[in-house]
């Protein structure tokens, strides 16, 4: 049963969809019980598509000599990623395996769009078909996936002494070199 409410709901016939009736594949013998041998049946069911904010899972036991040991619920998503100086948020794919979800990326600080950065989220949770990109803004250089101001980038690589910044005796422009 799906819901948009943040709290529990009263279940009424017609408000929920039965997924399946599951019978045990393995049965226990008296010897298994005496020797405390645990036999587990594993079943996998797909639920969906989900069109609201949340859903409930309910299990009903009508007199069977079984125990529900554990339930695992998984969902697929294309995880947050960084590509071509753009970030892309977690994205839930469509249930239809033949269609992709187009996701527009956001340029990192000090970067701007060259072509609109896009990725496509596939039904299996993988990012596909990168298009477009961001580039560092004017006055910035790319270094290790970030856009740094050029003078900061250069100041760490080339020590500059303002007093000796002349060529052939000509006084050149002052160079900003923090920390020197």
Number of C-alpha atoms within 10 A of each C-alpha: 16 16 16 10 11 8 6 8 11 5 9 7 6 8 10 14 10 10 12 7 7 7 10 12 10 10 11 13 10 8 9 12 11 8 9 9 11 9 12 14 12 10 10 8 8 9 11 9 9 13 10 11 10 12 15 10 12 9 7 6 9 5 6 8 9 11 8 9 7 6 9 5 9 6 10 15 18 21 15 11 13 15 16 17 23 25 18 20 14 14 20 17 23 19 15 10 10 8 13 18 17 16 16 17 24 20 23 19 13 19 22 19 18 12 11 15 23 22 21 21 24 25 20 15 18 15 23 15 11 12 14 15 20 22 21 23 16 12 11 18 21 17 10 7 14 17 21 20 16 13 16 14 15 14 16 12 9 9 12 17 13 15 10 11 14 13 8 6 8 8 12 13 9 13 13 13 16 11 7 9
